[in-house]
Amino acid sequence: MSRGSAFVALVAGALLLAPSGFAPAAAQSEFHGKTDVYRGEPTSEGTWSGSWMYVSRDQRWALWLREGPKGKVEAKLQYQAQGAPETFETDWTGTSEYYLGGTPVKFELKLTRTTPEKLEGSWNWVASFPDSERIETAQVSLYRVAYGRSLVLDFGKEFTRIVRRGARETKTTPLAAWGFTKVSKRHVSWDEMPW
């Protein structure tokens, strides 16, 4: 028996002896064959108030939540791009107008519904330049997971990103959900975040 055929026989034998549930992880997932993002199981544990952070290779977000009048949760965000000179901070209404390359840009996270388990609202981000434009819109929901120590910002299935460059327009509807980690029950500054 050659070395190659001995190796094949060894691997085949190992697969035959493996438990019957042996299969690639994707095949065991309830999302097998579908495109989706795992978001975690919502929980009512924990509190909304405090400082939350999200980091990816492209961006950093700080999210501060507090209880406002009549029990409605208010949000304040700060954004910093990792590879571009774009940064802004909203007020407690979730709105910011800032300049990018001398052009005004508008961002808005408007929370419209508050329950003990979920926050709902809209996401609008518009940057219009003379020869290009970027527009993001979504109906979002925020909910706590992982014993209330993590928060999911779920962009839902109607998240739309439109990018125009000259006469060319690209419209995408990506599946997106960001996982924020609770940093503190108090409102810590951007510089105190454990980036």
mmCIF file of the C-alpha atoms, coordinates in Angstrom:
data_MODEL
# 
_entry.id   MODEL 
# 
loop_
_atom_site.group_PDB 
_atom_site.id 
_atom_site.type_symbol 
_atom_site.label_atom_id 
_atom_site.label_alt_id 
_atom_site.label_comp_id 
_atom_site.label_asym_id 
_atom_site.label_entity_id 
_atom_site.label_seq_id 
_atom_site.pdbx_PDB_ins_code 
_atom_site.Cartn_x 
_atom_site.Cartn_y 
_atom_site.Cartn_z 
_atom_site.occupancy 
_atom_site.B_iso_or_equiv 
_atom_site.pdbx_formal_charge 
_atom_site.auth_seq_id 
_atom_site.auth_comp_id 
_atom_site.auth_asym_id 
_atom_site.auth_atom_id 
_atom_site.pdbx_PDB_model_num 
ATOM 1   C CA . MET A 1 1   ? 0.000   0.000  0.000   1.00 0.00 ? 1   MET A CA 1 
ATOM 2   C CA . SER A 1 2   ? 1.412   3.401  -0.987  1.00 0.00 ? 2   SER A CA 1 
ATOM 3   C CA . ARG A 1 3   ? 1.704   6.299  1.428   1.00 0.00 ? 3   ARG A CA 1 
ATOM 4   C CA . GLY A 1 4   ? -1.080  8.253  -0.321  1.00 0.00 ? 4   GLY A CA 1 
ATOM 5   C CA . SER A 1 5   ? -3.572  5.388  -0.249  1.00 0.00 ? 5   SER A CA 1 
ATOM 6   C CA . ALA A 1 6   ? -2.685  4.629  3.402   1.00 0.00 ? 6   ALA A CA 1 
ATOM 7   C CA . PHE A 1 7   ? -3.445  8.245  4.304   1.00 0.00 ? 7   PHE A CA 1 
ATOM 8   C CA . VAL A 1 8   ? -6.792  8.138  2.475   1.00 0.00 ? 8   VAL A CA 1 
ATOM 9   C CA . ALA A 1 9   ? -7.685  4.871  4.234   1.00 0.00 ? 9   ALA A CA 1 
ATOM 10  C CA . LEU A 1 10  ? -6.753  6.378  7.636   1.00 0.00 ? 10  LEU A CA 1 
ATOM 11  C CA . VAL A 1 11  ? -8.912  9.484  7.055   1.00 0.00 ? 11  VAL A CA 1 
ATOM 12  C CA . ALA A 1 12  ? -11.846 7.387  5.788   1.00 0.00 ? 12  ALA A CA 1 
ATOM 13  C CA . GLY A 1 13  ? -11.604 5.137  8.852   1.00 0.00 ? 13  GLY A CA 1 
ATOM 14  C CA . ALA A 1 14  ? -11.535 8.117  11.196  1.00 0.00 ? 14  ALA A CA 1 
ATOM 15  C CA . LEU A 1 15  ? -14.640 9.574  9.557   1.00 0.00 ? 15  LEU A CA 1 
ATOM 16  C CA . LEU A 1 16  ? -16.473 6.245  9.856   1.00 0.00 ? 16  LEU A CA 1 
ATOM 17  C CA . LEU A 1 17  ? -15.627 6.020  13.568  1.00 0.00 ? 17  LEU A CA 1 
ATOM 18  C CA . ALA A 1 18  ? -16.617 9.624  14.271  1.00 0.00 ? 18  ALA A CA 1 
ATOM 19  C CA . PRO A 1 19  ? -19.913 10.241 16.104  1.00 0.00 ? 19  PRO A CA 1 
ATOM 20  C CA . SER A 1 20  ? -22.963 10.298 13.841  1.00 0.00 ? 20  SER A CA 1 
ATOM 21  C CA . GLY A 1 21  ? -23.483 13.999 14.602  1.00 0.00 ? 21  GLY A CA 1 
ATOM 22  C CA . PHE A 1 22  ? -20.147 14.885 12.995  1.00 0.00 ? 22  PHE A CA 1 
ATOM 23  C CA . ALA A 1 23  ? -20.690 17.553 10.397  1.00 0.00 ? 23  ALA A CA 1 
ATOM 24  C CA . PRO A 1 24  ? -19.272 20.954 9.596   1.00 0.00 ? 24  PRO A CA 1 
ATOM 25  C CA . ALA A 1 25  ? -20.510 23.653 11.979  1.00 0.00 ? 25  ALA A CA 1 
ATOM 26  C CA . ALA A 1 26  ? -22.492 25.411 9.255   1.00 0.00 ? 26  ALA A CA 1 
ATOM 27  C CA . ALA A 1 27  ? -24.502 22.266 8.565   1.00 0.00 ? 27  ALA A CA 1 
ATOM 28  C CA . GLN A 1 28  ? -25.624 22.141 12.200  1.00 0.00 ? 28  GLN A CA 1 
ATOM 29  C CA . SER A 1 29  ? -26.706 25.759 12.265  1.00 0.00 ? 29  SER A CA 1 
ATOM 30  C CA . GLU A 1 30  ? -30.394 26.580 12.057  1.00 0.00 ? 30  GLU A CA 1 
ATOM 31  C CA . PHE A 1 31  ? -29.417 29.136 9.398   1.00 0.00 ? 31  PHE A CA 1 
ATOM 32  C CA . HIS A 1 32  ? -27.845 26.539 7.066   1.00 0.00 ? 32  HIS A CA 1 
ATOM 33  C CA . GLY A 1 33  ? -28.577 27.410 3.491   1.00 0.00 ? 33  GLY A CA 1 
ATOM 34  C CA . LYS A 1 34  ? -29.819 30.892 4.384   1.00 0.00 ? 34  LYS A CA 1 
ATOM 35  C CA . THR A 1 35  ? -28.157 34.260 4.593   1.00 0.00 ? 35  THR A CA 1 
ATOM 36  C CA . ASP A 1 36  ? -28.649 35.745 8.035   1.00 0.00 ? 36  ASP A CA 1 
ATOM 37  C CA . VAL A 1 37  ? -26.804 37.289 10.941  1.00 0.00 ? 37  VAL A CA 1 
ATOM 38  C CA . TYR A 1 38  ? -26.949 35.680 14.374  1.00 0.00 ? 38  TYR A CA 1 
ATOM 39  C CA . ARG A 1 39  ? -28.099 38.382 16.774  1.00 0.00 ? 39  ARG A CA 1 
ATOM 40  C CA . GLY A 1 40  ? -28.383 36.637 20.137  1.00 0.00 ? 40  GLY A CA 1 
ATOM 41  C CA . GLU A 1 41  ? -31.403 36.033 22.323  1.00 0.00 ? 41  GLU A CA 1 
ATOM 42  C CA . PRO A 1 42  ? -33.079 39.225 23.658  1.00 0.00 ? 42  PRO A CA 1 
ATOM 43  C CA . THR A 1 43  ? -33.234 39.560 27.436  1.00 0.00 ? 43  THR A CA 1 
ATOM 44  C CA . SER A 1 44  ? -34.836 41.947 29.900  1.00 0.00 ? 44  SER A CA 1 
ATOM 45  C CA . GLU A 1 45  ? -31.838 41.631 32.219  1.00 0.00 ? 45  GLU A CA 1 
ATOM 46  C CA . GLY A 1 46  ? -29.614 44.653 32.726  1.00 0.00 ? 46  GLY A CA 1 
ATOM 47  C CA . THR A 1 47  ? -30.415 48.312 32.164  1.00 0.00 ? 47  THR A CA 1 
ATOM 48  C CA . TRP A 1 48  ? -30.287 50.650 29.186  1.00 0.00 ? 48  TRP A CA 1 
ATOM 49  C CA . SER A 1 49  ? -28.502 53.475 31.003  1.00 0.00 ? 49  SER A CA 1 
ATOM 50  C CA . GLY A 1 50  ? -24.757 53.665 30.692  1.00 0.00 ? 50  GLY A CA 1 
ATOM 51  C CA . SER A 1 51  ? -21.914 53.595 28.180  1.00 0.00 ? 51  SER A CA 1 
ATOM 52  C CA . TRP A 1 52  ? -21.677 51.082 25.339  1.00 0.00 ? 52  TRP A CA 1 
ATOM 53  C CA . MET A 1 53  ? -19.027 50.586 22.641  1.00 0.00 ? 53  MET A CA 1 
ATOM 54  C CA . TYR A 1 54  ? -18.745 48.925 19.232  1.00 0.00 ? 54  TYR A CA 1 
ATOM 55  C CA . VAL A 1 55  ? -15.452 48.427 17.392  1.00 0.00 ? 55  VAL A CA 1 
ATOM 56  C CA . SER A 1 56  ? -14.718 46.999 13.957  1.00 0.00 ? 56  SER A CA 1 
ATOM 57  C CA . ARG A 1 57  ? -11.721 47.298 11.660  1.00 0.00 ? 57  ARG A CA 1 
ATOM 58  C CA . ASP A 1 58  ? -13.398 50.258 9.919   1.00 0.00 ? 58  ASP A CA 1 
ATOM 59  C CA . GLN A 1 59  ? -15.025 52.202 12.740  1.00 0.00 ? 59  GLN A CA 1 
ATOM 60  C CA . ARG A 1 60  ? -15.545 52.910 16.405  1.00 0.00 ? 60  ARG A CA 1 
ATOM 61  C CA . TRP A 1 61  ? -18.863 53.851 17.976  1.00 0.00 ? 61  TRP A CA 1 
ATOM 62  C CA . ALA A 1 62  ? -19.631 54.978 21.510  1.00 0.00 ? 62  ALA A CA 1 
ATOM 63  C CA . LEU A 1 63  ? -23.280 54.871 22.545  1.00 0.00 ? 63  LEU A CA 1 
ATOM 64  C CA . TRP A 1 64  ? -24.562 56.542 25.693  1.00 0.00 ? 64  TRP A CA 1 
ATOM 65  C CA . LEU A 1 65  ? -28.084 55.790 26.850  1.00 0.00 ? 65  LEU A CA 1 
ATOM 66  C CA . ARG A 1 66  ? -30.103 57.453 29.603  1.00 0.00 ? 66  ARG A CA 1 
ATOM 67  C CA . GLU A 1 67  ? -33.678 57.552 30.756  1.00 0.00 ? 67  GLU A CA 1 
ATOM 68  C CA . GLY A 1 68  ? -35.316 60.793 29.766  1.00 0.00 ? 68  GLY A CA 1 
ATOM 69  C CA . PRO A 1 69  ? -38.699 62.342 30.504  1.00 0.00 ? 69  PRO A CA 1 
ATOM 70  C CA . LYS A 1 70  ? -41.621 59.935 30.967  1.00 0.00 ? 70  LYS A CA 1 
ATOM 71  C CA . GLY A 1 71  ? -39.279 56.912 30.917  1.00 0.00 ? 71  GLY A CA 1 
ATOM 72  C CA . LYS A 1 72  ? -38.285 57.303 27.265  1.00 0.00 ? 72  LYS A CA 1 
ATOM 73  C CA . VAL A 1 73  ? -34.686 56.263 26.601  1.00 0.00 ? 73  VAL A CA 1 
ATOM 74  C CA . GLU A 1 74  ? -32.456 58.879 24.953  1.00 0.00 ? 74  GLU A CA 1 
ATOM 75  C CA . ALA A 1 75  ? -29.341 58.106 22.907  1.00 0.00 ? 75  ALA A CA 1 
ATOM 76  C CA . LYS A 1 76  ? -26.139 59.981 22.224  1.00 0.00 ? 76  LYS A CA 1 
ATOM 77  C CA . LEU A 1 77  ? -23.504 58.596 19.824  1.00 0.00 ? 77  LEU A CA 1 
ATOM 78  C CA . GLN A 1 78  ? -19.935 59.340 18.860  1.00 0.00 ? 78  GLN A CA 1 
ATOM 79  C CA . TYR A 1 79  ? -18.367 57.964 15.673  1.00 0.00 ? 79  TYR A CA 1 
ATOM 80  C CA . GLN A 1 80  ? -14.789 57.719 14.478  1.00 0.00 ? 80  GLN A CA 1 
ATOM 81  C CA . ALA A 1 81  ? -13.765 56.213 11.139  1.00 0.00 ? 81  ALA A CA 1 
ATOM 82  C CA . GLN A 1 82  ? -10.588 54.131 11.300  1.00 0.00 ? 82  GLN A CA 1 
ATOM 83  C CA . GLY A 1 83  ? -9.338  54.788 7.767   1.00 0.00 ? 83  GLY A CA 1 
ATOM 84  C CA . ALA A 1 84  ? -10.758 58.223 6.975   1.00 0.00 ? 84  ALA A CA 1 
ATOM 85  C CA . PRO A 1 85  ? -10.881 61.636 8.669   1.00 0.00 ? 85  PRO A CA 1 
ATOM 86  C CA . GLU A 1 86  ? -14.574 61.335 9.515   1.00 0.00 ? 86  GLU A CA 1 
ATOM 87  C CA . THR A 1 87  ? -15.815 61.792 13.072  1.00 0.00 ? 87  THR A CA 1 
ATOM 88  C CA . PHE A 1 88  ? -18.847 63.248 14.804  1.00 0.00 ? 88  PHE A CA 1 
ATOM 89  C CA . GLU A 1 89  ? -20.813 63.301 18.044  1.00 0.00 ? 89  GLU A CA 1 
ATOM 90  C CA . THR A 1 90  ? -24.581 63.640 18.340  1.00 0.00 ? 90  THR A CA 1 
ATOM 91  C CA . ASP A 1 91  ? -26.567 65.448 20.987  1.00 0.00 ? 91  ASP A CA 1 
ATOM 92  C CA . TRP A 1 92  ? -29.116 63.636 23.190  1.00 0.00 ? 92  TRP A CA 1 
ATOM 93  C CA . THR A 1 93  ? -31.665 63.733 20.373  1.00 0.00 ? 93  THR A CA 1 
ATOM 94  C CA . GLY A 1 94  ? -29.361 61.451 18.335  1.00 0.00 ? 94  GLY A CA 1 
ATOM 95  C CA . THR A 1 95  ? -28.737 64.137 15.707  1.00 0.00 ? 95  THR A CA 1 
ATOM 96  C CA . SER A 1 96  ? -25.480 65.543 14.363  1.00 0.00 ? 96  SER A CA 1 
ATOM 97  C CA . GLU A 1 97  ? -24.574 67.864 11.522  1.00 0.00 ? 97  GLU A CA 1 
ATOM 98  C CA . TYR A 1 98  ? -20.867 67.930 10.748  1.00 0.00 ? 98  TYR A CA 1 
ATOM 99  C CA . TYR A 1 99  ? -18.536 68.708 7.857   1.00 0.00 ? 99  TYR A CA 1 
ATOM 100 C CA . LEU A 1 100 ? -16.596 66.237 5.746   1.00 0.00 ? 100 LEU A CA 1 
ATOM 101 C CA . GLY A 1 101 ? -14.295 67.734 3.136   1.00 0.00 ? 101 GLY A CA 1 
ATOM 102 C CA . GLY A 1 102 ? -16.069 71.069 3.559   1.00 0.00 ? 102 GLY A CA 1 
ATOM 103 C CA . THR A 1 103 ? -19.471 69.540 2.826   1.00 0.00 ? 103 THR A CA 1 
ATOM 104 C CA . PRO A 1 104 ? -22.250 69.281 5.446   1.00 0.00 ? 104 PRO A CA 1 
ATOM 105 C CA . VAL A 1 105 ? -23.246 65.754 6.463   1.00 0.00 ? 105 VAL A CA 1 
ATOM 106 C CA . LYS A 1 106 ? -26.299 64.836 8.537   1.00 0.00 ? 106 LYS A CA 1 
ATOM 107 C CA . PHE A 1 107 ? -26.639 61.828 10.834  1.00 0.00 ? 107 PHE A CA 1 
ATOM 108 C CA . GLU A 1 108 ? -29.688 60.904 12.877  1.00 0.00 ? 108 GLU A CA 1 
ATOM 109 C CA . LEU A 1 109 ? -30.623 58.003 15.152  1.00 0.00 ? 109 LEU A CA 1 
ATOM 110 C CA . LYS A 1 110 ? -34.162 58.806 16.246  1.00 0.00 ? 110 LYS A CA 1 
ATOM 111 C CA . LEU A 1 111 ? -35.572 56.553 18.959  1.00 0.00 ? 111 LEU A CA 1 
ATOM 112 C CA . THR A 1 112 ? -39.339 56.461 18.589  1.00 0.00 ? 112 THR A CA 1 
ATOM 113 C CA . ARG A 1 113 ? -40.448 53.604 20.853  1.00 0.00 ? 113 ARG A CA 1 
ATOM 114 C CA . THR A 1 114 ? -39.164 52.453 24.240  1.00 0.00 ? 114 THR A CA 1 
ATOM 115 C CA . THR A 1 115 ? -40.127 49.255 26.049  1.00 0.00 ? 115 THR A CA 1 
ATOM 116 C CA . PRO A 1 116 ? -38.250 47.527 28.877  1.00 0.00 ? 116 PRO A CA 1 
ATOM 117 C CA . GLU A 1 117 ? -36.934 44.956 26.363  1.00 0.00 ? 117 GLU A CA 1 
ATOM 118 C CA . LYS A 1 118 ? -36.480 46.904 23.136  1.00 0.00 ? 118 LYS A CA 1 
ATOM 119 C CA . LEU A 1 119 ? -35.818 50.327 21.636  1.00 0.00 ? 119 LEU A CA 1 
ATOM 120 C CA . GLU A 1 120 ? -37.009 51.114 18.120  1.00 0.00 ? 120 GLU A CA 1 
ATOM 121 C CA . GLY A 1 121 ? -36.287 53.978 15.788  1.00 0.00 ? 121 GLY A CA 1 
ATOM 122 C CA . SER A 1 122 ? -34.837 55.165 12.506  1.00 0.00 ? 122 SER A CA 1 
ATOM 123 C CA . TRP A 1 123 ? -31.273 55.518 11.193  1.00 0.00 ? 123 TRP A CA 1 
ATOM 124 C CA . ASN A 1 124 ? -30.539 58.186 8.564   1.00 0.00 ? 124 ASN A CA 1 
ATOM 125 C CA . TRP A 1 125 ? -27.065 59.192 7.387   1.00 0.00 ? 125 TRP A CA 1 
ATOM 126 C CA . VAL A 1 126 ? -26.707 61.454 4.364   1.00 0.00 ? 126 VAL A CA 1 
ATOM 127 C CA . ALA A 1 127 ? -23.478 62.785 2.873   1.00 0.00 ? 127 ALA A CA 1 
ATOM 128 C CA . SER A 1 128 ? -24.020 64.684 -0.405  1.00 0.00 ? 128 SER A CA 1 
ATOM 129 C CA . PHE A 1 129 ? -20.994 65.963 -2.311  1.00 0.00 ? 129 PHE A CA 1 
ATOM 130 C CA . PRO A 1 130 ? -20.916 67.721 -5.712  1.00 0.00 ? 130 PRO A CA 1 
ATOM 131 C CA . ASP A 1 131 ? -19.963 64.520 -7.584  1.00 0.00 ? 131 ASP A CA 1 
ATOM 132 C CA . SER A 1 132 ? -20.984 61.757 -5.135  1.00 0.00 ? 132 SER A CA 1 
ATOM 133 C CA . GLU A 1 133 ? -23.423 60.841 -2.399  1.00 0.00 ? 133 GLU A CA 1 
ATOM 134 C CA . ARG A 1 134 ? -23.812 58.273 0.407   1.00 0.00 ? 134 ARG A CA 1 
ATOM 135 C CA . ILE A 1 135 ? -27.225 57.598 1.939   1.00 0.00 ? 135 ILE A CA 1 
ATOM 136 C CA . GLU A 1 136 ? -27.991 55.050 4.665   1.00 0.00 ? 136 GLU A CA 1 
ATOM 137 C CA . THR A 1 137 ? -31.519 54.458 5.932   1.00 0.00 ? 137 THR A CA 1 
ATOM 138 C CA . ALA A 1 138 ? -32.991 51.797 8.211   1.00 0.00 ? 138 ALA A CA 1 
ATOM 139 C CA . GLN A 1 139 ? -35.666 51.052 10.761  1.00 0.00 ? 139 GLN A CA 1 
ATOM 140 C CA . VAL A 1 140 ? -33.555 49.852 13.678  1.00 0.00 ? 140 VAL A CA 1 
ATOM 141 C CA . SER A 1 141 ? -34.147 48.043 16.920  1.00 0.00 ? 141 SER A CA 1 
ATOM 142 C CA . LEU A 1 142 ? -31.851 47.853 19.919  1.00 0.00 ? 142 LEU A CA 1 
ATOM 143 C CA . TYR A 1 143 ? -32.103 45.120 22.516  1.00 0.00 ? 143 TYR A CA 1 
ATOM 144 C CA . ARG A 1 144 ? -29.946 43.639 25.263  1.00 0.00 ? 144 ARG A CA 1 
ATOM 145 C CA . VAL A 1 145 ? -28.451 40.148 25.051  1.00 0.00 ? 145 VAL A CA 1 
ATOM 146 C CA . ALA A 1 146 ? -25.951 38.112 27.109  1.00 0.00 ? 146 ALA A CA 1 
ATOM 147 C CA . TYR A 1 147 ? -27.421 38.805 30.567  1.00 0.00 ? 147 TYR A CA 1 
ATOM 148 C CA . GLY A 1 148 ? -27.819 42.484 29.673  1.00 0.00 ? 148 GLY A CA 1 
ATOM 149 C CA . ARG A 1 149 ? -24.081 43.110 29.241  1.00 0.00 ? 149 ARG A CA 1 
ATOM 150 C CA . SER A 1 150 ? -24.281 43.342 25.445  1.00 0.00 ? 150 SER A CA 1 
ATOM 151 C CA . LEU A 1 151 ? -26.583 45.275 23.144  1.00 0.00 ? 151 LEU A CA 1 
ATOM 152 C CA . VAL A 1 152 ? -27.544 44.520 19.554  1.00 0.00 ? 152 VAL A CA 1 
ATOM 153 C CA . LEU A 1 153 ? -28.182 47.349 17.103  1.00 0.00 ? 153 LEU A CA 1 
ATOM 154 C CA . ASP A 1 154 ? -30.219 45.484 14.496  1.00 0.00 ? 154 ASP A CA 1 
ATOM 155 C CA . PHE A 1 155 ? -30.623 47.259 11.166  1.00 0.00 ? 155 PHE A CA 1 
ATOM 156 C CA . GLY A 1 156 ? -33.400 44.907 10.081  1.00 0.00 ? 156 GLY A CA 1 
ATOM 157 C CA . LYS A 1 157 ? -34.134 43.703 6.586   1.00 0.00 ? 157 LYS A CA 1 
ATOM 158 C CA . GLU A 1 158 ? -34.856 47.151 5.132   1.00 0.00 ? 158 GLU A CA 1 
ATOM 159 C CA . PHE A 1 159 ? -31.389 48.635 5.696   1.00 0.00 ? 159 PHE A CA 1 
ATOM 160 C CA . THR A 1 160 ? -30.466 50.449 2.486   1.00 0.00 ? 160 THR A CA 1 
ATOM 161 C CA . ARG A 1 161 ? -27.128 51.967 1.480   1.00 0.00 ? 161 ARG A CA 1 
ATOM 162 C CA . ILE A 1 162 ? -27.009 54.025 -1.707  1.00 0.00 ? 162 ILE A CA 1 
ATOM 163 C CA . VAL A 1 163 ? -23.664 55.218 -3.058  1.00 0.00 ? 163 VAL A CA 1 
ATOM 164 C CA . ARG A 1 164 ? -23.580 57.497 -6.096  1.00 0.00 ? 164 ARG A CA 1 
ATOM 165 C CA . ARG A 1 165 ? -20.387 58.346 -7.957  1.00 0.00 ? 165 ARG A CA 1 
ATOM 166 C CA . GLY A 1 166 ? -20.975 60.496 -11.005 1.00 0.00 ? 166 GLY A CA 1 
ATOM 167 C CA . ALA A 1 167 ? -23.709 58.832 -13.046 1.00 0.00 ? 167 ALA A CA 1 
ATOM 168 C CA . ARG A 1 168 ? -23.208 55.420 -11.408 1.00 0.00 ? 168 ARG A CA 1 
ATOM 169 C CA . GLU A 1 169 ? -25.399 54.401 -8.471  1.00 0.00 ? 169 GLU A CA 1 
ATOM 170 C CA . THR A 1 170 ? -24.984 51.328 -6.272  1.00 0.00 ? 170 THR A CA 1 
ATOM 171 C CA . LYS A 1 171 ? -27.818 50.305 -3.980  1.00 0.00 ? 171 LYS A CA 1 
ATOM 172 C CA . THR A 1 172 ? -27.242 47.541 -1.423  1.00 0.00 ? 172 THR A CA 1 
ATOM 173 C CA . THR A 1 173 ? -29.405 46.090 1.320   1.00 0.00 ? 173 THR A CA 1 
ATOM 174 C CA . PRO A 1 174 ? -26.870 44.383 3.588   1.00 0.00 ? 174 PRO A CA 1 
ATOM 175 C CA . LEU A 1 175 ? -27.856 42.310 6.604   1.00 0.00 ? 175 LEU A CA 1 
ATOM 176 C CA . ALA A 1 176 ? -26.313 44.131 9.515   1.00 0.00 ? 176 ALA A CA 1 
ATOM 177 C CA . ALA A 1 177 ? -26.383 43.860 13.278  1.00 0.00 ? 177 ALA A CA 1 
ATOM 178 C CA . TRP A 1 178 ? -23.717 45.385 15.498  1.00 0.00 ? 178 TRP A CA 1 
ATOM 179 C CA . GLY A 1 179 ? -22.875 44.028 18.931  1.00 0.00 ? 179 GLY A CA 1 
ATOM 180 C CA . PHE A 1 180 ? -22.145 46.711 21.529  1.00 0.00 ? 180 PHE A CA 1 
ATOM 181 C CA . THR A 1 181 ? -20.485 45.877 24.858  1.00 0.00 ? 181 THR A CA 1 
ATOM 182 C CA . LYS A 1 182 ? -21.473 47.673 28.041  1.00 0.00 ? 182 LYS A CA 1 
ATOM 183 C CA . VAL A 1 183 ? -18.477 49.553 29.388  1.00 0.00 ? 183 VAL A CA 1 
ATOM 184 C CA . SER A 1 184 ? -20.051 51.129 32.459  1.00 0.00 ? 184 SER A CA 1 
ATOM 185 C CA . LYS A 1 185 ? -23.353 51.917 34.139  1.00 0.00 ? 185 LYS A CA 1 
ATOM 186 C CA . ARG A 1 186 ? -22.227 55.528 34.219  1.00 0.00 ? 186 ARG A CA 1 
ATOM 187 C CA . HIS A 1 187 ? -21.529 57.813 31.267  1.00 0.00 ? 187 HIS A CA 1 
ATOM 188 C CA . VAL A 1 188 ? -17.802 57.598 30.612  1.00 0.00 ? 188 VAL A CA 1 
ATOM 189 C CA . SER A 1 189 ? -16.023 59.844 28.130  1.00 0.00 ? 189 SER A CA 1 
ATOM 190 C CA . TRP A 1 190 ? -14.708 58.725 24.746  1.00 0.00 ? 190 TRP A CA 1 
ATOM 191 C CA . ASP A 1 191 ? -11.164 58.748 26.150  1.00 0.00 ? 191 ASP A CA 1 
ATOM 192 C CA . GLU A 1 192 ? -12.164 56.384 28.979  1.00 0.00 ? 192 GLU A CA 1 
ATOM 193 C CA . MET A 1 193 ? -13.482 53.732 26.572  1.00 0.00 ? 193 MET A CA 1 
ATOM 194 C CA . PRO A 1 194 ? -11.257 50.605 26.495  1.00 0.00 ? 194 PRO A CA 1 
ATOM 195 C CA . TRP A 1 195 ? -10.572 50.730 22.754  1.00 0.00 ? 195 TRP A CA 1 
# 
